[in-house]
């Protein structure tokens, strides 16, 4: 079974999917999207560690995605 997690607003979204890691445990893939000033931006990435449970992988993925969105919307970095 693959767990997924999603958080959406009108300006941004975070989507997380889990997968079984070859070495055991679970990995998470995170996709973030942000809409600002008529421009859309999307980025996908994986966390560099594995988790003991799918639940932990989804929760940490959502945390990482939300942190990424928070930093992007506060202009902590500029990615185009």
CORKA-V649226 format. One record per residue. N is the residue number from 0. RES is the residue in one small letter. OMEGA is omega as a letter, one per 40 degrees, with the letter a starting at -180 (none if undefined). BURIAL is # if it has 24 or more other C-alpha atoms within 12 Angstrom, else .. D_LAST is the distance of its C-alpha to the last C-alpha in Angstrom with 1 decimal. Layout:
n;res;omega;burial;d_last
N;RES;OMEGA;BURIAL;D_LAST
N;RES;OMEGA;BURIAL;D_LAST
This chain:
n;res;omega;burial;d_last
0;x;i;.;34.9
1;x;i;.;31.1
2;x;i;#;29.9
3;x;i;#;26.7
4;x;a;#;25.3
5;x;i;#;23.1
6;x;a;#;22.1
7;x;i;.;20.8
8;x;i;.;20.5
9;x;a;.;19.6
10;x;a;.;16.1
11;x;i;#;15.2
12;x;i;#;16.9
13;x;i;#;17.7
14;x;a;#;19.7
15;x;i;#;21.7
16;x;i;#;24.1
17;x;i;#;26.7
18;x;i;#;28.4
19;x;i;.;31.5
20;x;a;.;30.8
21;x;a;.;33.0
22;x;a;.;34.4
23;x;a;.;35.2
24;x;a;.;33.6
25;x;i;#;30.3
26;x;i;#;26.6
27;x;i;#;23.8
28;x;a;#;20.6
29;x;i;#;18.0
30;x;i;#;15.5
31;x;i;#;13.4
32;x;a;#;12.0
33;x;i;#;10.9
34;x;a;.;11.7
35;x;i;.;11.4
36;x;i;.;12.6
37;x;i;.;12.9
38;x;i;.;9.4
39;x;i;.;9.3
40;x;i;.;7.2
41;x;i;#;9.4
42;x;i;.;10.2
43;x;i;.;13.7
44;x;i;.;15.7
45;x;i;#;19.4
46;x;a;#;21.2
47;x;i;.;23.1
48;x;i;.;26.5
49;x;a;#;29.0
50;x;a;#;30.8
51;x;a;.;34.4
52;x;i;.;34.0
53;x;i;#;31.6
54;x;i;#;31.7
55;x;i;#;30.5
56;x;i;#;27.6
57;x;a;#;26.5
58;x;i;#;26.9
59;x;i;#;25.1
60;x;i;#;22.2
61;x;i;#;22.0
62;x;a;#;22.2
63;x;i;#;19.4
64;x;i;#;17.2
65;x;i;#;18.3
66;x;i;.;17.8
67;x;i;#;14.1
68;x;i;#;13.8
69;x;i;.;16.0
70;x;i;.;14.0
71;x;a;#;10.6
72;x;i;.;12.8
73;x;i;.;14.7
74;x;i;.;11.9
75;x;i;.;13.3
76;x;a;.;10.0
77;x;i;.;6.6
78;x;i;.;3.8
79;x;none;.;0.0
